[in-house]
Amino acid sequence: MACATLLIATQVLAQGILDRWTEAGLAKAFFMTYLVKVIHEGPLIKKIILSREGHKSGNAWFHGGECYALVMQIARGPEKPINFDTDIRVDDKNSNSPPWIDKVTGTKVLGNEDVQNWRFEALDSSGTPILTAYLADGSHFVITEVNRP
């Protein structure tokens, strides 16, 4: 019995931010705009790829604000939808890549849109990096977890 409890506790602790999402949950949240591909490492989610390639969603390219919003939503998880009008604060609006801050969770998303393949990083409320994301080929947005258990 103690062995089974330890195994369950280890599995729960091993889950990361991306693992709060299920493939069905990702499809439900994003199916209208993106094709969703989930890369697993065993039972855990290693990476999420959102793509517009071949999808009838209008423009095939991502834009900066959209990337910030996607990282913020993935970081927050499926159980707490974001109201972007009230939950998000954008600091230093004079910057080309201002940080976005989730007023509910304290998560901060930093972006670098000055490089050819845009890069984004989500930090938790203590400032620890939790997610990274980058734009690949203009129509694929790849999100991975930093501190993978």
C-alpha positions as CSV (number, residue, x, y, z in Angstrom):
1,M,0.0,0.0,0.0
2,A,2.8,2.4,0.9
3,C,4.5,1.6,-2.4
4,A,1.4,2.4,-4.4
5,T,1.0,5.7,-2.5
6,L,4.6,6.7,-3.2
7,L,4.1,5.8,-6.9
8,I,1.0,8.0,-7.1
9,A,2.7,10.9,-5.3
10,T,5.8,10.7,-7.6
11,Q,3.6,10.8,-10.7
12,V,1.7,13.8,-9.4
13,L,4.9,15.6,-8.5
14,A,6.4,14.7,-11.9
15,Q,3.7,16.5,-13.8
16,G,4.6,19.9,-15.1
17,I,2.8,23.0,-16.4
18,L,2.2,21.5,-19.8
19,D,0.8,18.4,-18.3
20,R,-2.2,20.3,-16.8
21,W,-3.4,20.4,-20.4
22,T,-4.9,17.4,-22.1
23,E,-4.9,16.9,-25.9
24,A,-8.7,17.3,-25.7
25,G,-8.4,20.4,-23.7
26,L,-5.9,21.9,-26.1
27,A,-8.1,21.1,-29.1
28,K,-11.1,22.6,-27.4
29,A,-9.3,25.8,-26.4
30,F,-7.5,26.3,-29.8
31,F,-9.2,24.3,-32.5
32,M,-10.9,27.2,-34.2
33,T,-7.6,28.9,-35.0
34,Y,-4.8,26.4,-34.8
35,L,-3.8,22.8,-35.5
36,V,-2.6,21.4,-32.2
37,K,0.3,18.9,-32.0
38,V,1.4,17.4,-28.7
39,I,4.8,15.8,-28.3
40,H,5.0,13.4,-25.4
41,E,8.0,12.1,-23.4
42,G,6.4,8.9,-21.9
43,P,3.1,10.0,-20.4
44,L,4.3,13.6,-19.9
45,I,3.9,16.4,-22.4
46,K,7.3,17.6,-23.7
47,K,6.1,20.3,-26.1
48,I,3.0,21.8,-27.6
49,I,3.1,23.0,-31.2
50,L,0.3,25.3,-32.5
51,S,0.2,25.6,-36.2
52,R,-1.7,27.4,-38.9
53,E,-0.2,25.4,-41.7
54,G,-3.0,24.1,-43.9
55,H,-5.6,25.5,-41.5
56,K,-8.4,27.7,-42.7
57,S,-8.0,30.3,-40.1
58,G,-7.2,33.3,-42.3
59,N,-3.7,34.6,-42.0
60,A,-1.1,31.8,-41.8
61,W,1.3,33.9,-39.8
62,F,1.4,34.6,-36.1
63,H,1.8,38.2,-34.7
64,G,3.6,39.3,-31.5
65,G,0.6,40.0,-29.3
66,E,-0.9,36.7,-30.2
67,C,2.3,34.9,-29.2
68,Y,2.3,36.6,-25.8
69,A,-1.3,35.7,-25.3
70,L,-0.7,32.0,-26.2
71,V,2.2,31.7,-23.8
72,M,0.2,33.4,-21.0
73,Q,-2.8,31.1,-21.5
74,I,-0.7,27.9,-21.6
75,A,1.2,29.1,-18.4
76,R,-2.1,29.8,-16.6
77,G,-3.6,26.4,-17.5
78,P,-7.0,25.2,-18.8
79,E,-8.8,25.6,-15.5
80,K,-8.5,29.4,-15.4
81,P,-9.4,31.2,-18.6
82,I,-7.8,34.7,-19.0
83,N,-9.8,37.8,-19.4
84,F,-7.3,39.9,-21.3
85,D,-9.1,43.1,-20.6
86,T,-8.9,42.8,-16.8
87,D,-6.3,40.1,-16.0
88,I,-3.3,41.3,-18.0
89,R,-1.1,44.3,-17.5
90,V,1.4,45.4,-20.3
91,D,4.4,47.2,-18.8
92,D,6.6,49.7,-20.7
93,K,4.3,50.2,-23.7
94,N,7.0,52.3,-25.3
95,S,9.2,49.2,-25.7
96,N,9.1,47.0,-28.9
97,S,8.7,43.9,-26.6
98,P,7.0,45.0,-23.4
99,P,6.5,42.3,-20.7
100,W,3.0,41.1,-20.1
101,I,2.0,40.4,-16.5
102,D,-0.8,38.2,-15.3
103,K,-2.3,40.1,-12.4
104,V,-4.0,37.0,-11.1
105,T,-1.0,34.6,-11.0
106,G,2.0,36.9,-11.2
107,T,3.3,35.2,-14.3
108,K,5.3,37.4,-16.6
109,V,5.9,36.8,-20.3
110,L,8.9,38.4,-21.9
111,G,9.4,38.5,-25.6
112,N,12.1,39.1,-28.1
113,E,10.6,40.0,-31.4
114,D,13.8,41.5,-32.7
115,V,15.3,38.2,-33.9
116,Q,14.3,36.4,-37.0
117,N,12.6,33.6,-35.0
118,W,10.7,35.3,-32.2
119,R,11.4,33.9,-28.7
120,F,9.3,34.2,-25.6
121,E,9.8,33.2,-21.9
122,A,7.3,32.9,-19.1
123,L,8.5,33.5,-15.5
124,D,6.5,32.5,-12.5
125,S,5.7,35.0,-9.7
126,S,9.1,34.4,-8.1
127,G,10.9,35.1,-11.4
128,T,11.8,31.5,-12.2
129,P,11.6,30.6,-15.9
130,I,8.8,28.1,-16.5
131,L,8.1,28.1,-20.3
132,T,9.9,29.0,-23.4
133,A,8.4,29.5,-26.8
134,Y,9.5,30.3,-30.3
135,L,8.1,30.9,-33.7
136,A,9.3,28.4,-36.3
137,D,8.7,29.0,-40.0
138,G,6.3,31.8,-39.2
139,S,3.3,29.4,-38.9
140,H,4.4,27.1,-36.1
141,F,4.5,28.2,-32.5
142,V,6.4,25.8,-30.2
143,I,6.0,25.9,-26.4
144,T,8.2,23.9,-24.1
145,E,8.7,23.6,-20.4
146,V,11.9,24.9,-18.8
147,N,12.2,23.0,-15.6
148,R,11.0,19.6,-16.8
149,P,10.8,17.2,-13.9
